[in-house]
Amino acid sequence: MDPLDRASEIAVVLGGGISAHGDPDPATVARTQAAAALARERPLLAFVLTGRQSGRSGVTYPVSEAKWMAERLALDGVARERMVLEDESRDTLGNAVLVAARYLRELDPRPLWIVTSAYHMPRSVLTFAATLGARWPIRTRTSPPALDDAFRSAAEAKFIQETSEFFDGIDIGDLDAIIARLCNRYPYYATLDRLGNARRGG
């Protein structure tokens, strides 16, 4: 049975970057630490670990953020049977849309935890709430401060505005319309067969 089917709660852990050598950025480490703590507190919780870091010109890094976080959580004692990976998204919009399309679309709604950095949480909640609709109750777990938080937070106001504009004219939770817009605006996502299948309802 899929770990998400039997879980009473689900947590989505958002990757925070990884280097070309496979070393996690401080934000990724901090978010994984927060996920490990949440796993200990809530033993019936399942995890979707999300994110793929990609270099310029289509160069793929040796490990995705999602896979690095899964390995780290396993070392911290979290059973692999509690985890699934979404390792193709490149940004927060992709995180939400791919998680919704591939893992949550056919599930009955239940509490959904978002695990990310404090500066990133408002945009993440906005994105997941708009993608999933009101039936999914969202909870938050903020990761401990990381060395790169101040640098990363400088652009958040711009990203929040861009995210709000992305959802303009789309009904909350209309996943098909959201997938279509994501694929139209960001051609990378249109190349993903599994997202194309989700767009067609397959």
Rosetta constraint file for C-alpha pairs under 8 A:
AtomPair CA 1 CA 5 HARMONIC 6.89 0.50
AtomPair CA 1 CA 6 HARMONIC 7.41 0.50
AtomPair CA 2 CA 6 HARMONIC 7.04 0.50
AtomPair CA 3 CA 7 HARMONIC 6.20 0.50
AtomPair CA 3 CA 46 HARMONIC 6.27 0.50
AtomPair CA 3 CA 81 HARMONIC 6.32 0.50
AtomPair CA 3 CA 82 HARMONIC 5.59 0.50
AtomPair CA 3 CA 83 HARMONIC 6.91 0.50
AtomPair CA 3 CA 84 HARMONIC 7.62 0.50
AtomPair CA 4 CA 10 HARMONIC 6.88 0.50
AtomPair CA 4 CA 46 HARMONIC 5.97 0.50
AtomPair CA 4 CA 47 HARMONIC 7.76 0.50
AtomPair CA 4 CA 82 HARMONIC 7.86 0.50
AtomPair CA 4 CA 103 HARMONIC 7.78 0.50
AtomPair CA 5 CA 107 HARMONIC 6.98 0.50
AtomPair CA 7 CA 44 HARMONIC 5.75 0.50
AtomPair CA 7 CA 45 HARMONIC 5.71 0.50
AtomPair CA 7 CA 46 HARMONIC 5.72 0.50
AtomPair CA 8 CA 44 HARMONIC 6.08 0.50
AtomPair CA 8 CA 45 HARMONIC 6.35 0.50
AtomPair CA 8 CA 110 HARMONIC 6.72 0.50
AtomPair CA 8 CA 111 HARMONIC 7.59 0.50
AtomPair CA 9 CA 44 HARMONIC 6.77 0.50
AtomPair CA 9 CA 45 HARMONIC 4.85 0.50
AtomPair CA 9 CA 46 HARMONIC 6.46 0.50
AtomPair CA 9 CA 110 HARMONIC 5.94 0.50
AtomPair CA 9 CA 111 HARMONIC 5.16 0.50
AtomPair CA 9 CA 112 HARMONIC 6.12 0.50
AtomPair CA 9 CA 113 HARMONIC 7.65 0.50
AtomPair CA 10 CA 45 HARMONIC 5.46 0.50
AtomPair CA 10 CA 46 HARMONIC 4.89 0.50
AtomPair CA 10 CA 47 HARMONIC 5.70 0.50
AtomPair CA 10 CA 48 HARMONIC 7.38 0.50
AtomPair CA 10 CA 110 HARMONIC 7.50 0.50
AtomPair CA 10 CA 111 HARMONIC 6.50 0.50
AtomPair CA 10 CA 112 HARMONIC 4.98 0.50
AtomPair CA 10 CA 113 HARMONIC 6.10 0.50
AtomPair CA 11 CA 45 HARMONIC 6.91 0.50
AtomPair CA 11 CA 46 HARMONIC 6.21 0.50
AtomPair CA 11 CA 47 HARMONIC 4.80 0.50
AtomPair CA 11 CA 48 HARMONIC 6.16 0.50
AtomPair CA 11 CA 112 HARMONIC 5.57 0.50
AtomPair CA 11 CA 113 HARMONIC 4.26 0.50
AtomPair CA 11 CA 114 HARMONIC 5.77 0.50
AtomPair CA 11 CA 115 HARMONIC 6.92 0.50
AtomPair CA 12 CA 47 HARMONIC 5.86 0.50
AtomPair CA 12 CA 48 HARMONIC 4.74 0.50
AtomPair CA 12 CA 49 HARMONIC 5.96 0.50
AtomPair CA 12 CA 50 HARMONIC 7.07 0.50
AtomPair CA 12 CA 112 HARMONIC 7.34 0.50
AtomPair CA 12 CA 113 HARMONIC 6.09 0.50
AtomPair CA 12 CA 114 HARMONIC 5.10 0.50
AtomPair CA 12 CA 115 HARMONIC 6.10 0.50
AtomPair CA 13 CA 31 HARMONIC 6.97 0.50
AtomPair CA 13 CA 32 HARMONIC 7.42 0.50
AtomPair CA 13 CA 35 HARMONIC 6.91 0.50
AtomPair CA 13 CA 47 HARMONIC 7.20 0.50
AtomPair CA 13 CA 48 HARMONIC 6.30 0.50
AtomPair CA 13 CA 49 HARMONIC 5.01 0.50
AtomPair CA 13 CA 50 HARMONIC 6.10 0.50
AtomPair CA 13 CA 114 HARMONIC 6.20 0.50
AtomPair CA 13 CA 115 HARMONIC 4.73 0.50
AtomPair CA 13 CA 116 HARMONIC 6.43 0.50
AtomPair CA 14 CA 28 HARMONIC 7.88 0.50
AtomPair CA 14 CA 31 HARMONIC 7.33 0.50
AtomPair CA 14 CA 49 HARMONIC 6.62 0.50
AtomPair CA 14 CA 50 HARMONIC 5.38 0.50
AtomPair CA 14 CA 51 HARMONIC 6.46 0.50
AtomPair CA 14 CA 92 HARMONIC 7.79 0.50
AtomPair CA 14 CA 95 HARMONIC 7.25 0.50
AtomPair CA 14 CA 114 HARMONIC 7.65 0.50
AtomPair CA 14 CA 115 HARMONIC 6.32 0.50
AtomPair CA 14 CA 116 HARMONIC 5.73 0.50
AtomPair CA 15 CA 27 HARMONIC 7.67 0.50
AtomPair CA 15 CA 28 HARMONIC 5.35 0.50
AtomPair CA 15 CA 31 HARMONIC 7.41 0.50
AtomPair CA 15 CA 49 HARMONIC 7.53 0.50
AtomPair CA 15 CA 50 HARMONIC 5.94 0.50
AtomPair CA 15 CA 51 HARMONIC 5.07 0.50
AtomPair CA 15 CA 52 HARMONIC 7.68 0.50
AtomPair CA 15 CA 65 HARMONIC 5.34 0.50
AtomPair CA 15 CA 66 HARMONIC 6.51 0.50
AtomPair CA 15 CA 69 HARMONIC 7.86 0.50
AtomPair CA 15 CA 116 HARMONIC 7.84 0.50
AtomPair CA 16 CA 24 HARMONIC 7.91 0.50
AtomPair CA 16 CA 25 HARMONIC 6.42 0.50
AtomPair CA 16 CA 26 HARMONIC 7.58 0.50
AtomPair CA 16 CA 27 HARMONIC 4.87 0.50
AtomPair CA 16 CA 28 HARMONIC 4.26 0.50
AtomPair CA 16 CA 29 HARMONIC 7.99 0.50
AtomPair CA 16 CA 31 HARMONIC 7.60 0.50
AtomPair CA 16 CA 51 HARMONIC 7.97 0.50
AtomPair CA 16 CA 65 HARMONIC 7.37 0.50
AtomPair CA 17 CA 24 HARMONIC 6.26 0.50
AtomPair CA 17 CA 25 HARMONIC 5.19 0.50
AtomPair CA 17 CA 27 HARMONIC 7.06 0.50
AtomPair CA 17 CA 28 HARMONIC 6.03 0.50
AtomPair CA 17 CA 53 HARMONIC 6.14 0.50
AtomPair CA 17 CA 65 HARMONIC 6.49 0.50
AtomPair CA 18 CA 22 HARMONIC 5.94 0.50
AtomPair CA 18 CA 23 HARMONIC 5.50 0.50
AtomPair CA 18 CA 24 HARMONIC 4.20 0.50
AtomPair CA 18 CA 25 HARMONIC 5.08 0.50
AtomPair CA 18 CA 28 HARMONIC 7.42 0.50
AtomPair CA 18 CA 53 HARMONIC 6.15 0.50
AtomPair CA 18 CA 64 HARMONIC 7.48 0.50
AtomPair CA 18 CA 65 HARMONIC 6.19 0.50
AtomPair CA 19 CA 23 HARMONIC 5.10 0.50
AtomPair CA 19 CA 24 HARMONIC 6.19 0.50
AtomPair CA 19 CA 25 HARMONIC 6.87 0.50
AtomPair CA 19 CA 53 HARMONIC 7.89 0.50
AtomPair CA 19 CA 61 HARMONIC 7.50 0.50
AtomPair CA 20 CA 55 HARMONIC 7.32 0.50
AtomPair CA 20 CA 61 HARMONIC 5.26 0.50
AtomPair CA 20 CA 62 HARMONIC 7.04 0.50
AtomPair CA 21 CA 61 HARMONIC 7.18 0.50
AtomPair CA 21 CA 62 HARMONIC 6.84 0.50
AtomPair CA 22 CA 61 HARMONIC 6.82 0.50
AtomPair CA 22 CA 62 HARMONIC 5.89 0.50
AtomPair CA 22 CA 63 HARMONIC 5.57 0.50
AtomPair CA 22 CA 64 HARMONIC 7.82 0.50
AtomPair CA 24 CA 28 HARMONIC 5.82 0.50
AtomPair CA 24 CA 29 HARMONIC 6.35 0.50
AtomPair CA 24 CA 65 HARMONIC 7.38 0.50
AtomPair CA 24 CA 68 HARMONIC 7.57 0.50
AtomPair CA 25 CA 29 HARMONIC 6.59 0.50
AtomPair CA 26 CA 30 HARMONIC 6.17 0.50
AtomPair CA 26 CA 146 HARMONIC 5.50 0.50
AtomPair CA 26 CA 147 HARMONIC 6.21 0.50
AtomPair CA 26 CA 148 HARMONIC 6.49 0.50
AtomPair CA 27 CA 31 HARMONIC 6.11 0.50
AtomPair CA 27 CA 117 HARMONIC 6.94 0.50
AtomPair CA 27 CA 146 HARMONIC 5.60 0.50
AtomPair CA 27 CA 147 HARMONIC 7.71 0.50
AtomPair CA 27 CA 148 HARMONIC 6.87 0.50
AtomPair CA 27 CA 149 HARMONIC 7.20 0.50
AtomPair CA 28 CA 32 HARMONIC 6.17 0.50
AtomPair CA 28 CA 65 HARMONIC 7.37 0.50
AtomPair CA 28 CA 69 HARMONIC 7.60 0.50
AtomPair CA 29 CA 33 HARMONIC 6.27 0.50
AtomPair CA 29 CA 69 HARMONIC 7.88 0.50
AtomPair CA 30 CA 34 HARMONIC 6.38 0.50
AtomPair CA 30 CA 117 HARMONIC 7.75 0.50
AtomPair CA 30 CA 143 HARMONIC 5.53 0.50
AtomPair CA 30 CA 144 HARMONIC 5.70 0.50
AtomPair CA 30 CA 145 HARMONIC 7.02 0.50
AtomPair CA 30 CA 146 HARMONIC 6.26 0.50
AtomPair CA 31 CA 35 HARMONIC 6.26 0.50
AtomPair CA 31 CA 115 HARMONIC 6.38 0.50
AtomPair CA 31 CA 116 HARMONIC 5.43 0.50
AtomPair CA 31 CA 117 HARMONIC 6.58 0.50
AtomPair CA 31 CA 142 HARMONIC 7.67 0.50
AtomPair CA 31 CA 143 HARMONIC 4.92 0.50
AtomPair CA 31 CA 144 HARMONIC 7.37 0.50
AtomPair CA 32 CA 36 HARMONIC 6.20 0.50
AtomPair CA 32 CA 69 HARMONIC 5.95 0.50
AtomPair CA 32 CA 72 HARMONIC 7.36 0.50
AtomPair CA 32 CA 73 HARMONIC 6.98 0.50
AtomPair CA 32 CA 143 HARMONIC 7.91 0.50
AtomPair CA 33 CA 37 HARMONIC 6.39 0.50
AtomPair CA 33 CA 143 HARMONIC 7.10 0.50
AtomPair CA 33 CA 144 HARMONIC 7.86 0.50
AtomPair CA 34 CA 38 HARMONIC 6.24 0.50
AtomPair CA 34 CA 115 HARMONIC 7.03 0.50
AtomPair CA 34 CA 141 HARMONIC 7.07 0.50
AtomPair CA 34 CA 142 HARMONIC 6.98 0.50
AtomPair CA 34 CA 143 HARMONIC 4.95 0.50
AtomPair CA 34 CA 144 HARMONIC 6.99 0.50
AtomPair CA 35 CA 39 HARMONIC 6.11 0.50
AtomPair CA 35 CA 73 HARMONIC 7.82 0.50
AtomPair CA 35 CA 115 HARMONIC 6.62 0.50
AtomPair CA 36 CA 40 HARMONIC 6.45 0.50
AtomPair CA 36 CA 73 HARMONIC 6.12 0.50
AtomPair CA 36 CA 76 HARMONIC 6.84 0.50
AtomPair CA 36 CA 78 HARMONIC 7.13 0.50
AtomPair CA 37 CA 41 HARMONIC 6.39 0.50
AtomPair CA 38 CA 42 HARMONIC 6.02 0.50
AtomPair CA 38 CA 141 HARMONIC 7.87 0.50
AtomPair CA 39 CA 43 HARMONIC 5.87 0.50
AtomPair CA 39 CA 45 HARMONIC 6.60 0.50
AtomPair CA 39 CA 78 HARMONIC 6.87 0.50
AtomPair CA 45 CA 82 HARMONIC 7.36 0.50
AtomPair CA 46 CA 82 HARMONIC 4.73 0.50
AtomPair CA 46 CA 83 HARMONIC 5.96 0.50
AtomPair CA 47 CA 82 HARMONIC 6.04 0.50
AtomPair CA 47 CA 83 HARMONIC 4.73 0.50
AtomPair CA 47 CA 84 HARMONIC 6.29 0.50
AtomPair CA 48 CA 83 HARMONIC 5.93 0.50
AtomPair CA 48 CA 84 HARMONIC 5.02 0.50
AtomPair CA 48 CA 85 HARMONIC 5.61 0.50
AtomPair CA 48 CA 86 HARMONIC 6.77 0.50
AtomPair CA 48 CA 99 HARMONIC 7.59 0.50
AtomPair CA 49 CA 66 HARMONIC 4.85 0.50
AtomPair CA 49 CA 67 HARMONIC 7.61 0.50
AtomPair CA 49 CA 69 HARMONIC 6.85 0.50
AtomPair CA 49 CA 70 HARMONIC 6.87 0.50
AtomPair CA 49 CA 83 HARMONIC 7.13 0.50
AtomPair CA 49 CA 84 HARMONIC 6.38 0.50
AtomPair CA 49 CA 85 HARMONIC 4.94 0.50
AtomPair CA 49 CA 86 HARMONIC 6.03 0.50
AtomPair CA 49 CA 87 HARMONIC 7.74 0.50
AtomPair CA 50 CA 65 HARMONIC 6.90 0.50
AtomPair CA 50 CA 66 HARMONIC 4.73 0.50
AtomPair CA 50 CA 85 HARMONIC 6.02 0.50
AtomPair CA 50 CA 86 HARMONIC 4.61 0.50
AtomPair CA 50 CA 87 HARMONIC 5.59 0.50
AtomPair CA 50 CA 88 HARMONIC 7.86 0.50
AtomPair CA 50 CA 89 HARMONIC 7.10 0.50
AtomPair CA 50 CA 95 HARMONIC 6.18 0.50
AtomPair CA 50 CA 99 HARMONIC 7.83 0.50
AtomPair CA 51 CA 64 HARMONIC 6.50 0.50
AtomPair CA 51 CA 65 HARMONIC 5.15 0.50
AtomPair CA 51 CA 66 HARMONIC 5.16 0.50
AtomPair CA 51 CA 86 HARMONIC 6.42 0.50
AtomPair CA 51 CA 87 HARMONIC 4.99 0.50
AtomPair CA 51 CA 88 HARMONIC 6.17 0.50
AtomPair CA 51 CA 89 HARMONIC 5.12 0.50
AtomPair CA 51 CA 90 HARMONIC 6.08 0.50
AtomPair CA 51 CA 91 HARMONIC 7.39 0.50
AtomPair CA 51 CA 95 HARMONIC 6.56 0.50
AtomPair CA 52 CA 63 HARMONIC 7.96 0.50
AtomPair CA 52 CA 64 HARMONIC 4.55 0.50
AtomPair CA 52 CA 65 HARMONIC 5.34 0.50
AtomPair CA 52 CA 66 HARMONIC 6.61 0.50
AtomPair CA 52 CA 87 HARMONIC 5.00 0.50
AtomPair CA 52 CA 88 HARMONIC 5.13 0.50
AtomPair CA 52 CA 89 HARMONIC 5.54 0.50
AtomPair CA 52 CA 90 HARMONIC 5.53 0.50
AtomPair CA 53 CA 60 HARMONIC 7.38 0.50
AtomPair CA 53 CA 61 HARMONIC 6.45 0.50
AtomPair CA 53 CA 64 HARMONIC 5.85 0.50
AtomPair CA 53 CA 65 HARMONIC 6.39 0.50
AtomPair CA 53 CA 90 HARMONIC 6.23 0.50
AtomPair CA 54 CA 58 HARMONIC 6.71 0.50
AtomPair CA 54 CA 59 HARMONIC 6.12 0.50
AtomPair CA 54 CA 60 HARMONIC 4.97 0.50
AtomPair CA 54 CA 61 HARMONIC 5.79 0.50
AtomPair CA 54 CA 90 HARMONIC 7.19 0.50
AtomPair CA 55 CA 59 HARMONIC 4.86 0.50
AtomPair CA 55 CA 60 HARMONIC 5.95 0.50
AtomPair CA 55 CA 61 HARMONIC 6.66 0.50
AtomPair CA 63 CA 67 HARMONIC 6.42 0.50
AtomPair CA 63 CA 68 HARMONIC 6.59 0.50
AtomPair CA 64 CA 68 HARMONIC 6.24 0.50
AtomPair CA 64 CA 87 HARMONIC 6.15 0.50
AtomPair CA 65 CA 69 HARMONIC 6.15 0.50
AtomPair CA 65 CA 87 HARMONIC 7.25 0.50
AtomPair CA 66 CA 70 HARMONIC 6.24 0.50
AtomPair CA 66 CA 85 HARMONIC 5.93 0.50
AtomPair CA 66 CA 86 HARMONIC 6.55 0.50
AtomPair CA 66 CA 87 HARMONIC 5.51 0.50
AtomPair CA 67 CA 71 HARMONIC 6.23 0.50
AtomPair CA 67 CA 85 HARMONIC 7.03 0.50
AtomPair CA 67 CA 87 HARMONIC 7.28 0.50
AtomPair CA 68 CA 72 HARMONIC 6.20 0.50
AtomPair CA 69 CA 73 HARMONIC 6.04 0.50
AtomPair CA 70 CA 74 HARMONIC 6.13 0.50
AtomPair CA 70 CA 80 HARMONIC 7.58 0.50
AtomPair CA 70 CA 83 HARMONIC 7.22 0.50
AtomPair CA 70 CA 85 HARMONIC 7.82 0.50
AtomPair CA 71 CA 75 HARMONIC 6.33 0.50
AtomPair CA 72 CA 76 HARMONIC 6.32 0.50
AtomPair CA 73 CA 77 HARMONIC 6.46 0.50
AtomPair CA 73 CA 78 HARMONIC 5.40 0.50
AtomPair CA 74 CA 78 HARMONIC 4.86 0.50
AtomPair CA 74 CA 79 HARMONIC 6.07 0.50
AtomPair CA 74 CA 80 HARMONIC 6.27 0.50
AtomPair CA 78 CA 82 HARMONIC 7.31 0.50
AtomPair CA 79 CA 83 HARMONIC 7.52 0.50
AtomPair CA 86 CA 95 HARMONIC 7.76 0.50
AtomPair CA 86 CA 98 HARMONIC 7.19 0.50
AtomPair CA 86 CA 99 HARMONIC 6.67 0.50
AtomPair CA 89 CA 94 HARMONIC 4.73 0.50
AtomPair CA 89 CA 95 HARMONIC 5.34 0.50
AtomPair CA 89 CA 98 HARMONIC 6.95 0.50
AtomPair CA 90 CA 94 HARMONIC 6.13 0.50
AtomPair CA 90 CA 95 HARMONIC 7.29 0.50
AtomPair CA 91 CA 95 HARMONIC 6.14 0.50
AtomPair CA 92 CA 96 HARMONIC 6.37 0.50
AtomPair CA 92 CA 124 HARMONIC 6.66 0.50
AtomPair CA 92 CA 127 HARMONIC 7.39 0.50
AtomPair CA 93 CA 97 HARMONIC 6.15 0.50
AtomPair CA 93 CA 127 HARMONIC 6.42 0.50
AtomPair CA 93 CA 163 HARMONIC 7.79 0.50
AtomPair CA 93 CA 182 HARMONIC 7.93 0.50
AtomPair CA 94 CA 98 HARMONIC 5.77 0.50
AtomPair CA 94 CA 182 HARMONIC 7.87 0.50
AtomPair CA 94 CA 189 HARMONIC 7.91 0.50
AtomPair CA 95 CA 99 HARMONIC 6.05 0.50
AtomPair CA 96 CA 100 HARMONIC 6.02 0.50
AtomPair CA 96 CA 127 HARMONIC 6.59 0.50
AtomPair CA 96 CA 128 HARMONIC 5.45 0.50
AtomPair CA 96 CA 131 HARMONIC 6.72 0.50
AtomPair CA 97 CA 101 HARMONIC 5.94 0.50
AtomPair CA 97 CA 131 HARMONIC 6.61 0.50
AtomPair CA 97 CA 175 HARMONIC 7.60 0.50
AtomPair CA 97 CA 178 HARMONIC 7.54 0.50
AtomPair CA 97 CA 179 HARMONIC 6.74 0.50
AtomPair CA 98 CA 102 HARMONIC 5.78 0.50
AtomPair CA 98 CA 103 HARMONIC 7.87 0.50
AtomPair CA 98 CA 195 HARMONIC 6.94 0.50
AtomPair CA 99 CA 103 HARMONIC 5.46 0.50
AtomPair CA 99 CA 104 HARMONIC 6.52 0.50
AtomPair CA 100 CA 104 HARMONIC 4.72 0.50
AtomPair CA 100 CA 105 HARMONIC 5.53 0.50
AtomPair CA 100 CA 131 HARMONIC 7.37 0.50
AtomPair CA 100 CA 132 HARMONIC 6.80 0.50
AtomPair CA 100 CA 175 HARMONIC 7.86 0.50
AtomPair CA 101 CA 105 HARMONIC 5.53 0.50
AtomPair CA 101 CA 175 HARMONIC 7.47 0.50
AtomPair CA 101 CA 195 HARMONIC 7.14 0.50
AtomPair CA 101 CA 198 HARMONIC 5.78 0.50
AtomPair CA 101 CA 199 HARMONIC 7.97 0.50
AtomPair CA 102 CA 194 HARMONIC 7.80 0.50
AtomPair CA 102 CA 195 HARMONIC 7.69 0.50
AtomPair CA 102 CA 198 HARMONIC 7.02 0.50
AtomPair CA 103 CA 107 HARMONIC 7.61 0.50
AtomPair CA 104 CA 108 HARMONIC 7.99 0.50
AtomPair CA 104 CA 109 HARMONIC 7.98 0.50
AtomPair CA 109 CA 135 HARMONIC 6.18 0.50
AtomPair CA 109 CA 136 HARMONIC 5.11 0.50
AtomPair CA 109 CA 137 HARMONIC 7.71 0.50
AtomPair CA 110 CA 136 HARMONIC 5.94 0.50
AtomPair CA 110 CA 137 HARMONIC 6.56 0.50
AtomPair CA 111 CA 136 HARMONIC 6.38 0.50
AtomPair CA 111 CA 137 HARMONIC 5.00 0.50
AtomPair CA 111 CA 138 HARMONIC 5.95 0.50
AtomPair CA 111 CA 139 HARMONIC 6.74 0.50
AtomPair CA 112 CA 136 HARMONIC 6.70 0.50
AtomPair CA 112 CA 137 HARMONIC 6.09 0.50
AtomPair CA 112 CA 138 HARMONIC 4.89 0.50
AtomPair CA 112 CA 139 HARMONIC 5.83 0.50
AtomPair CA 113 CA 138 HARMONIC 5.85 0.50
AtomPair CA 113 CA 139 HARMONIC 4.49 0.50
AtomPair CA 113 CA 140 HARMONIC 5.23 0.50
AtomPair CA 113 CA 141 HARMONIC 6.79 0.50
AtomPair CA 114 CA 121 HARMONIC 7.92 0.50
AtomPair CA 114 CA 124 HARMONIC 7.57 0.50
AtomPair CA 114 CA 125 HARMONIC 7.42 0.50
AtomPair CA 114 CA 138 HARMONIC 7.21 0.50
AtomPair CA 114 CA 139 HARMONIC 6.27 0.50
AtomPair CA 114 CA 140 HARMONIC 4.91 0.50
AtomPair CA 114 CA 141 HARMONIC 6.15 0.50
AtomPair CA 115 CA 140 HARMONIC 6.18 0.50
AtomPair CA 115 CA 141 HARMONIC 4.90 0.50
AtomPair CA 115 CA 142 HARMONIC 5.93 0.50
AtomPair CA 115 CA 143 HARMONIC 6.82 0.50
AtomPair CA 116 CA 120 HARMONIC 6.44 0.50
AtomPair CA 116 CA 121 HARMONIC 6.08 0.50
AtomPair CA 116 CA 141 HARMONIC 6.84 0.50
AtomPair CA 116 CA 142 HARMONIC 5.52 0.50
AtomPair CA 116 CA 143 HARMONIC 5.68 0.50
AtomPair CA 117 CA 121 HARMONIC 6.07 0.50
AtomPair CA 117 CA 142 HARMONIC 5.43 0.50
AtomPair CA 117 CA 143 HARMONIC 5.02 0.50
AtomPair CA 117 CA 144 HARMONIC 7.23 0.50
AtomPair CA 117 CA 145 HARMONIC 7.33 0.50
AtomPair CA 117 CA 149 HARMONIC 7.79 0.50
AtomPair CA 118 CA 122 HARMONIC 7.93 0.50
AtomPair CA 118 CA 142 HARMONIC 5.47 0.50
AtomPair CA 118 CA 143 HARMONIC 6.77 0.50
AtomPair CA 118 CA 145 HARMONIC 7.83 0.50
AtomPair CA 119 CA 149 HARMONIC 7.20 0.50
AtomPair CA 119 CA 153 HARMONIC 5.60 0.50
AtomPair CA 119 CA 156 HARMONIC 7.32 0.50
AtomPair CA 120 CA 124 HARMONIC 6.22 0.50
AtomPair CA 120 CA 153 HARMONIC 7.38 0.50
AtomPair CA 120 CA 156 HARMONIC 7.25 0.50
AtomPair CA 121 CA 125 HARMONIC 6.01 0.50
AtomPair CA 121 CA 140 HARMONIC 7.80 0.50
AtomPair CA 121 CA 142 HARMONIC 7.38 0.50
AtomPair CA 122 CA 126 HARMONIC 6.16 0.50
AtomPair CA 122 CA 160 HARMONIC 7.94 0.50
AtomPair CA 123 CA 127 HARMONIC 6.08 0.50
AtomPair CA 123 CA 156 HARMONIC 7.84 0.50
AtomPair CA 123 CA 159 HARMONIC 7.59 0.50
AtomPair CA 123 CA 160 HARMONIC 5.52 0.50
AtomPair CA 123 CA 163 HARMONIC 7.46 0.50
AtomPair CA 124 CA 128 HARMONIC 6.13 0.50
AtomPair CA 125 CA 129 HARMONIC 5.83 0.50
AtomPair CA 125 CA 138 HARMONIC 7.54 0.50
AtomPair CA 126 CA 130 HARMONIC 6.07 0.50
AtomPair CA 126 CA 164 HARMONIC 7.94 0.50
AtomPair CA 127 CA 131 HARMONIC 6.11 0.50
AtomPair CA 127 CA 163 HARMONIC 7.12 0.50
AtomPair CA 128 CA 132 HARMONIC 5.86 0.50
AtomPair CA 128 CA 133 HARMONIC 8.00 0.50
AtomPair CA 129 CA 133 HARMONIC 5.47 0.50
AtomPair CA 129 CA 134 HARMONIC 6.82 0.50
AtomPair CA 129 CA 136 HARMONIC 7.73 0.50
AtomPair CA 129 CA 138 HARMONIC 7.43 0.50
AtomPair CA 129 CA 172 HARMONIC 7.67 0.50
AtomPair CA 129 CA 173 HARMONIC 7.63 0.50
AtomPair CA 130 CA 167 HARMONIC 7.36 0.50
AtomPair CA 130 CA 172 HARMONIC 4.92 0.50
AtomPair CA 130 CA 173 HARMONIC 5.71 0.50
AtomPair CA 131 CA 172 HARMONIC 6.45 0.50
AtomPair CA 131 CA 173 HARMONIC 4.80 0.50
AtomPair CA 131 CA 174 HARMONIC 6.93 0.50
AtomPair CA 131 CA 175 HARMONIC 6.14 0.50
AtomPair CA 131 CA 178 HARMONIC 7.11 0.50
AtomPair CA 132 CA 136 HARMONIC 6.48 0.50
AtomPair CA 132 CA 172 HARMONIC 7.27 0.50
AtomPair CA 132 CA 173 HARMONIC 4.59 0.50
AtomPair CA 132 CA 174 HARMONIC 7.77 0.50
AtomPair CA 132 CA 175 HARMONIC 7.28 0.50
AtomPair CA 133 CA 172 HARMONIC 5.16 0.50
AtomPair CA 133 CA 173 HARMONIC 3.89 0.50
AtomPair CA 133 CA 174 HARMONIC 7.68 0.50
AtomPair CA 134 CA 172 HARMONIC 7.73 0.50
AtomPair CA 134 CA 173 HARMONIC 7.47 0.50
AtomPair CA 145 CA 149 HARMONIC 6.82 0.50
AtomPair CA 148 CA 152 HARMONIC 6.17 0.50
AtomPair CA 149 CA 153 HARMONIC 5.89 0.50
AtomPair CA 150 CA 154 HARMONIC 6.63 0.50
AtomPair CA 152 CA 156 HARMONIC 7.46 0.50
AtomPair CA 155 CA 159 HARMONIC 6.39 0.50
AtomPair CA 156 CA 160 HARMONIC 5.99 0.50
AtomPair CA 157 CA 161 HARMONIC 6.34 0.50
AtomPair CA 158 CA 162 HARMONIC 6.23 0.50
AtomPair CA 159 CA 163 HARMONIC 6.05 0.50
AtomPair CA 160 CA 164 HARMONIC 6.18 0.50
AtomPair CA 161 CA 165 HARMONIC 6.22 0.50
AtomPair CA 162 CA 166 HARMONIC 6.14 0.50
AtomPair CA 163 CA 167 HARMONIC 6.70 0.50
AtomPair CA 164 CA 168 HARMONIC 6.55 0.50
AtomPair CA 167 CA 178 HARMONIC 7.55 0.50
AtomPair CA 170 CA 174 HARMONIC 6.83 0.50
AtomPair CA 170 CA 177 HARMONIC 6.79 0.50
AtomPair CA 170 CA 178 HARMONIC 7.19 0.50
AtomPair CA 174 CA 178 HARMONIC 6.31 0.50
AtomPair CA 175 CA 179 HARMONIC 6.01 0.50
AtomPair CA 176 CA 180 HARMONIC 6.21 0.50
AtomPair CA 176 CA 199 HARMONIC 5.75 0.50
AtomPair CA 177 CA 181 HARMONIC 6.25 0.50
AtomPair CA 178 CA 182 HARMONIC 6.10 0.50
AtomPair CA 179 CA 183 HARMONIC 6.15 0.50
AtomPair CA 179 CA 195 HARMONIC 7.84 0.50
AtomPair CA 179 CA 199 HARMONIC 6.19 0.50
AtomPair CA 180 CA 184 HARMONIC 6.15 0.50
AtomPair CA 180 CA 199 HARMONIC 7.02 0.50
AtomPair CA 181 CA 185 HARMONIC 6.02 0.50
AtomPair CA 182 CA 186 HARMONIC 5.79 0.50
AtomPair CA 182 CA 189 HARMONIC 6.92 0.50
AtomPair CA 182 CA 190 HARMONIC 7.96 0.50
AtomPair CA 183 CA 187 HARMONIC 5.60 0.50
AtomPair CA 183 CA 188 HARMONIC 7.29 0.50
AtomPair CA 183 CA 189 HARMONIC 5.13 0.50
AtomPair CA 183 CA 190 HARMONIC 4.55 0.50
AtomPair CA 184 CA 190 HARMONIC 7.22 0.50
AtomPair CA 186 CA 190 HARMONIC 7.39 0.50
AtomPair CA 187 CA 191 HARMONIC 6.91 0.50
AtomPair CA 188 CA 192 HARMONIC 7.33 0.50
AtomPair CA 189 CA 195 HARMONIC 7.25 0.50
AtomPair CA 190 CA 195 HARMONIC 7.35 0.50
AtomPair CA 190 CA 196 HARMONIC 6.66 0.50
AtomPair CA 191 CA 196 HARMONIC 7.68 0.50
AtomPair CA 192 CA 196 HARMONIC 6.20 0.50
AtomPair CA 193 CA 197 HARMONIC 6.10 0.50
AtomPair CA 194 CA 198 HARMONIC 6.23 0.50
AtomPair CA 195 CA 199 HARMONIC 6.09 0.50
AtomPair CA 196 CA 200 HARMONIC 6.38 0.50
AtomPair CA 197 CA 201 HARMONIC 6.13 0.50
AtomPair CA 197 CA 202 HARMONIC 4.81 0.50
AtomPair CA 198 CA 202 HARMONIC 5.44 0.50
